[in-house]
């Protein structure tokens, strides 16, 4: 059904590394729903969700006709005291991704604090150290045959448009453009795509309810609570001009993955009944429904561009 360059992410099913985020659905449930939607590739998800041995990971994905695209890691990049630990984590992640057939390491510049609601300022020295550490991360990824990308992300040290510009001006490492996080961070995703399309090596597509995003920006609502309240919407149902971003990137020659990554937080303890029965009252069925809507939007936006339907 889908292009081999369209992928899913476990966060769209509520699977997140943040403590207390919400219900974590069983692995087979998540992978089966991805496959049922016609998706043929996924990102890794948080540590411990999928197997952490390459052979087992390949086998679990293959059982659902899925391959691995890459994985997201939030790393403390600005602190000399933890650089050794950070680079050891990069080595581990890259070995797993490469061994399981992945292509991309997606890195966010974590603050070192829990969650994504507090963001201390970095001085000039710590910023330079962050940039230098990202370069070391990129070198490790290259040794494993992977492309490292920097992901501007809410509540990290690269979030706003000015921080994206500053990073790209001081580093050769490419960008993972995330339409949702850019908007919530105060950037214009279309402007970033037009200005830096040639530096984009990976894409996360999500749509956003701007009214909820404003509550996050003002500090009225935490990021985690905003996600649970419907911050993210299926593509085409929010306030991100997703089609314009896609057009800008394809014009710039982007040929990488389009990852459908719509952060979701599911309530704990709700029964799984209805997940396979189109029961719209079951919140557990929301990831499948929303991802299906996003797939439909994306395929329409890419056609007749670089997307080519698979032949039977």
N, C-alpha and C positions, 0 to 999 in steps of 0.2 A: 504493500500500500504506500509506504513512504520511501523517500529518497534515502540512500545509505548515509546521507549527510544530515539527517534529522535524528535527534537523540532525545532521550528523556533524562530525568534526574530524580533520585529518591526523595529529595526535599518536596517535590510535588505531591508526594504521598505522606507528607508530614514527618519524614525521617530526618532528624536534625541532631547536630552535636551539642546543642545548648542544653544544659541540665534543666529538667522540668518543662521542656518545650511542649510536650503533649504525648499522645499515644503513638507508639512505634508499631506499625503493622508488621506482620510476619514477612520475612524475605520472599518466600514463594508467592505470597499474595501480591506483593508489589510487582515482582517480575512477571507474574502471570497476567496482571492487568496491563502492563506495558506491552507485552506480546499480543494480547487480545486487541489492543488498539492499532496493531500493525507496526509498532515501533520495533526497530531492529538493533538499537544501540542505547547505551545508558552511561552516565557518569557513575562514579564509585559510591558516592554518599559518604556519610561520616565514618570514622574509624570504628571497626567492630560490627558494622551492619552486614556487610558482605564479607566473605572469607578473606583472611589476610595472608593466605598462601596462594601464589599465582595459579598453580595447577587446579586447586579447588575452586578458585574464583572463575577460571575459564570454564570449568565443568558446570558450575551452577548457572552461569549465563547461557552456556550452550544448550542446557536443558530447556531453556525458554527461547531458543533461537536468537539470543542477544549477543552482541559484542561490546567490548569496553571502549569508551571514547577517551576517558581520562578521569581526573579526580581533583577535588577542591581541598586545599589545606589552608587553614588560618594560622599564620606563623608570626611570632614576635621577631621583627626584623631590625628594630632600632636599638636593641639593648645588647651591648657587648657581653654582659654577664651570662646571657643565654645563647649566644651565637653557636657554640659547640653543640648544645642540645638541639637547636633549630636545624642545623645542617645534618645532624644525625637523623632527625625526623624526615628531612628531605631525602636522604639516601634510602631510608626504609620505604617511603612512599613511592619513589621513583623505581626502585627495584620491583615493587609489587605491580605498579602500573605497566612498566615495560614488559615484565614477565607475563602479564595477562593480556597483552596486545593493545594497551592504551597508547595514545598519541600526545596528550596534553596534560601538563601539570598547571592547575589553576591556583594562584597564590593570592591571599589577601593579607594586608599588613595589619595584623592583629595588635590591639593595644596591650594585651596581656591580662586584661580584666575579663571577668565572666560576662557573656552576652555582648550585645551591641548597642548599649544605651549610654555608656560613658566614653568620652574620647579626649584624653588629655592632649594638650598642645605639645608638639615636638619643637625643640630648638634646632638651630642650623646644624649643629654637630650630629644630633640624633637623626636628622633627616638625611645627611650625607651617609651616615652609617647604614640607614635603611636601604638607600640606593645601592651601596656597596654590597650589602648582604644579598639583595635581590640578584645582583650579578653573579654572586657565588652560587646561588640557588639555580640560576639559569645554566651555569656551567655544569653542575651536577646533572641536571635534567638532560642536557645535551649528551653527556657521557652515556646516558641510558637510552638515547635515541628519542627523547621526548622534547617537546617545545614547552618552555615555561612561559606563562603569561601572568601579568599583574591584574588583579580583579578589583577595581574600585568598588567599595562595599560600605554600606551604612555602618557607622560605628567603628570604622577602622581609620588608619592614618592616611589613606588615599580614598577620599570620598567625594569631594566637591570638584567642580570643573577646574578651578585654579590648581588644585592638587593633581588632577590628571595631567594638565598642561605642564606643571612643574616636573612631575615624574618623567613624562615622555621627553622633556627637554634635557633631562639629566641621565637618562638610561637608554640603552639600546633594546631592552626587554620589551616585547610587544604586549598588547592590551587584550584582556578579556572584556569585551564590551557587554555590560549587563544593563538592559534598557530600564529595568525597574530601579535598581540601586542608584543609577545615575540621576533619575528623576527625583527620587526621595532625598538624595544628597544635594539637591539644588541645581543640578546640571541639566542642560537641554540635550537629551540623547541624540537628537537629529544633528545638532551642531557638532557634537563630539564625533559622530559618525562621518560627517562631511569634512571636518578638520583633520581627523586622525584615522580615516578609513584605511589608509595604507599601513598603519601600525597595528591593526586589529588582526589577531591570529585565532580568536575564539569568540563565540557569541553565546550569551545567555539571554533568552527572550522571555519577558514577562510583561504584563500590563498592570497598571496601578490605579487605584481609586485615589485621585488627587486630594479629595477632602480628608481622607484618613491620613494620607502622607503629610498634610499640613499639621495634623495633630502630633505626628512624630517629630517633625521639624521644630515645632514650638516647645517640645518637651512635655506636652499635655498627656501623651500616651507613649508607653514604652514600645519599642520595635516588636517585641514578642507579642504583646497584647494587640498591637495593630494587625499583625499577621492573623491572629485568631479572629479578629473583627472583620476580616475581609479586605485587608490592604491590597492584596494581589487579586487580579481579575483574569479571566481567560483573555487571550489575545483578541483585540478588537472590541472589548467590552469595558475598557478603562480609559484613562486619559493620556496614555503614551501613544504618540504617533508611530506605532510600530511599523506600519508599511513604509513610511518615509525613511525610517532607519534602515530597513531592509534594502530599499532602493539605493540609498546612499552607499551602503556597503557593497552591494553588487556592482554599482558604478565604479567603485574603487578597486574592483577585482577580487573581492573576498571569495574564497573558495573553501573555507573551513566548515566546521560543524555549526548547525543551528540547534542549540540545546533548549528544549522547552523546560524551563525551570521556574515554577510558580510556587514560591514558599507557602507552605500550608501548615497549620497547627490543628491537630484533631483532638477533640475532647477525650479524656481518658475514660475507659470503661464502657463505651457504647458497643453493643453487640454488632457482630459482623453481618448479621442477616440483612439481605437486601443488596449486598455489594454486587452480586451477579444477576440481580433481578430488576434493574432499572427502577428501584424504589427511591424516588426523589426525596423521601422523608429521612432517609438514612444518610447522615453526614459522612459516613465512611465511603459512600459512593461518589462524593464530590470530587475527589482527585481524578477518578476515571472520567466523569462527565466534563470537568473543566479542561482536562488534557485533550479529550476528544474535540472540544470546541476550538482549542488552540491549534490542534493539528489541521483542522479544516481551514482556519484562517491562514495559517502559514503556507499551506499548499496553494491556496488561492493567491497569496501575495507573491510567491516565488514563481508561479506560472505566468507567462511562458519563459521565465528566466532560466537560472542554472538548474532548477529542479527537473529531474527526469523521472517519470514513474517507472517502477520496476515492471519488467515484462514477465508474464507467467512462465 
